Amino acid sequence: MVKINSNYLSLKDSYLFSTIAKKVKAYKEKNPDKRVISLGIGDVVLPLSEPVINSLKTGVEEMAKKDSFKGYGPEQGYDFLREGIRGYYSEFGVQLDEKSIFISDGAKSDLGNLLDIFSKDNIVLIPDPVYPVYVDTNIMDGRKIEYMNCNAENNYLPLPDFNVKGDIIYLCSPNNPTGAAYNREQLEKWVQYAKEIGAIILFDAAYEAFISSPEIPRSIYEIEGAKECAIEVCSLSKTAGFTGMRCGYTIVPLELECEGVKLNKLWLRRQTTKFNGVSYVVQKAASGVFSKEGREKVKEVIDYYKENAKIISKVFDELGISYTGGVNSPYIWIECPNKMSSWEFFDFLLTEANVVGTPGEGFGENGEGRFRFSCFGDREDIEEASQRVFKALNDLK
Ligand code: MLT
């Protein structure tokens, strides 16, 4: 008789953001007169910029003509897009080989798919709290997970501990959910540790565009030796409003080896078997992100979301509630007031302020008693939500 992958039975019943969406839907159905504002899932609201739309239109027109129509694309993505990414990285001093860049349909898929090239016997080292995808994809494979505590004492930035080892190490900086970001010296420690113990770092750089502090690296490859121990995964979702378009990229350096095997070769083998690439029109649109005008527009949009972050942070500054993030990140991570649990605080905010956030517990045990606000939103909504949150919390005092 057919058997299921029983590892799935060890997962929580539903994915964090699906659970939240269900709760919010139920609340809205019971309270149709309430206008609920979501600062929950980090989903962008501003439209694609003009350079991106122009590139997209060009792509669509090309697909309509016999002499420029495209069928299957190149295995790792079109050269014009990989060249754009290479140029972008060179601006922060990272030289990438074009063959190391693989265009993907987003960071989430690749973070899960990459596990295909690693043995299920590897131990993974994962921060807690963390983006749930790292944990769930490893549970699905039945891999052993070691957690690293992230808390106020280590500013939510755990550093390597030679007593706790993993073969695959997940790092996300700027971090989802805490908004904390590693500086150069801290990342150097991680690279040194990974090389010493023979581990691979899976570096999630999905929020790199939010970095404005010079001491925070945009890429793990700004650290010497990282190409020998790290894979970097990035996304255009938050950078350029691609949550609905779906485009990202993964960098597997040519020098990266495991048991004498080049990981770039293994990943190419995996991708050519299980993935047929991102559509031409989406890759064409994505190339607009890396043009000069596209880069300027990215900055404008990121500045807009960062201004939102300032507006929300001000609420917690005024109320004396401690938090991290909101500076090099679109997320603000607060301590729930009055020792409320994170789901209690979720219900409180939903009913008292009609504002949705993300309960910290959904990101791991250390997230209990913490709560995440996302700054992706229209300015008017952010201002209104901030006022409502301020009022609800002030009334609690
Ligand atoms: C989040 O809110 O954590 C993200 O938007 C989820 C994602 O990128 O998949």
Residues whose N, C-alpha, C, O or C-beta is under 5 A from the ligand:
A	BS01	MLT	G40 I41 G42 D43 K108
